[in-house]
């Protein structure tokens, strides 16, 4: 198992061959405490992207479509209230 901090409340966990990004907040904003350590397009290895709740520093709506394009096989997991069909 490996565990990396991406700044703010963002983490990457790798367990076996599965890579999970937890609350990847990668948009560069003035209010951030720590600048993003990755660009969304650099996330090419995501298997799972988890957004724990609906705040910009947990579900980064600007970054997620870019992550989805860079990691097309990734499964995105959000609270049921935020899901669209």
C-alpha positions in Angstrom: 0.0 0.0 0.0 1.2 3.5 -0.8 -0.4 6.8 0.4 0.4 10.3 -1.0 -0.8 13.7 0.0 -1.8 16.0 -3.0 -2.3 19.1 -0.9 -5.4 20.5 0.7 -7.7 17.5 1.5 -6.5 15.4 -1.5 -4.9 12.0 -1.4 -3.9 9.2 -3.6 -4.0 5.6 -2.3 -2.5 2.7 -4.2 -3.4 -0.8 -3.0 -2.1 -3.6 -5.1 -2.8 -2.5 -8.7 -5.7 -0.1 -7.8 -5.1 3.6 -7.7 -7.7 5.7 -6.0 -7.7 9.5 -5.9 -9.6 10.8 -2.9 -11.1 14.3 -3.3 -8.6 15.5 -5.9 -8.7 19.3 -5.7 -6.4 20.4 -8.5 -7.8 23.8 -9.5 -5.3 26.6 -8.7 -7.2 29.2 -6.7 -6.0 32.1 -4.6 -7.8 30.8 -1.5 -5.8 27.5 -1.5 -3.4 26.8 1.3 -1.1 24.7 -0.9 -0.8 25.0 -4.7 -1.8 21.9 -6.7 0.9 19.3 -6.9 -0.4 17.8 -10.2 -2.4 19.1 -13.2 -5.6 17.2 -13.8 -4.3 16.0 -17.2 -1.4 14.3 -15.5 -3.7 11.8 -13.8 -3.5 9.0 -16.3 -3.5 6.1 -13.9 -6.7 6.6 -11.9 -8.9 3.5 -11.4 -11.2 5.3 -8.9 -11.9 9.0 -8.2 -13.8 9.5 -5.0 -15.5 12.8 -4.1 -16.6 12.6 -0.4 -18.9 15.6 -0.4 -20.0 18.6 -2.4 -17.4 21.3 -1.6 -15.0 22.6 -4.3 -12.0 21.2 -2.4 -13.6 17.7 -2.4 -15.4 17.6 -5.8 -13.4 19.8 -8.1 -15.9 20.3 -11.0 -13.3 22.0 -13.2 -10.8 19.3 -12.8 -12.9 16.1 -12.9 -13.8 16.2 -16.7 -10.1 16.6 -17.4 -9.2 13.7 -15.1 -11.9 11.6 -16.8 -10.4 12.3 -20.2 -6.9 11.5 -19.0 -8.0 8.3 -17.2 -10.9 7.1 -19.4 -11.3 3.8 -17.4 -11.7 5.5 -14.0 -14.9 5.0 -12.0 -16.1 8.2 -10.3 -17.8 7.8 -7.0 -19.9 10.6 -5.4 -22.7 10.8 -2.9 -26.0 9.7 -4.4 -27.4 13.3 -4.2 -24.8 14.5 -6.8 -25.2 11.8 -9.4 -26.7 12.5 -12.8 -27.9 10.0 -15.3 
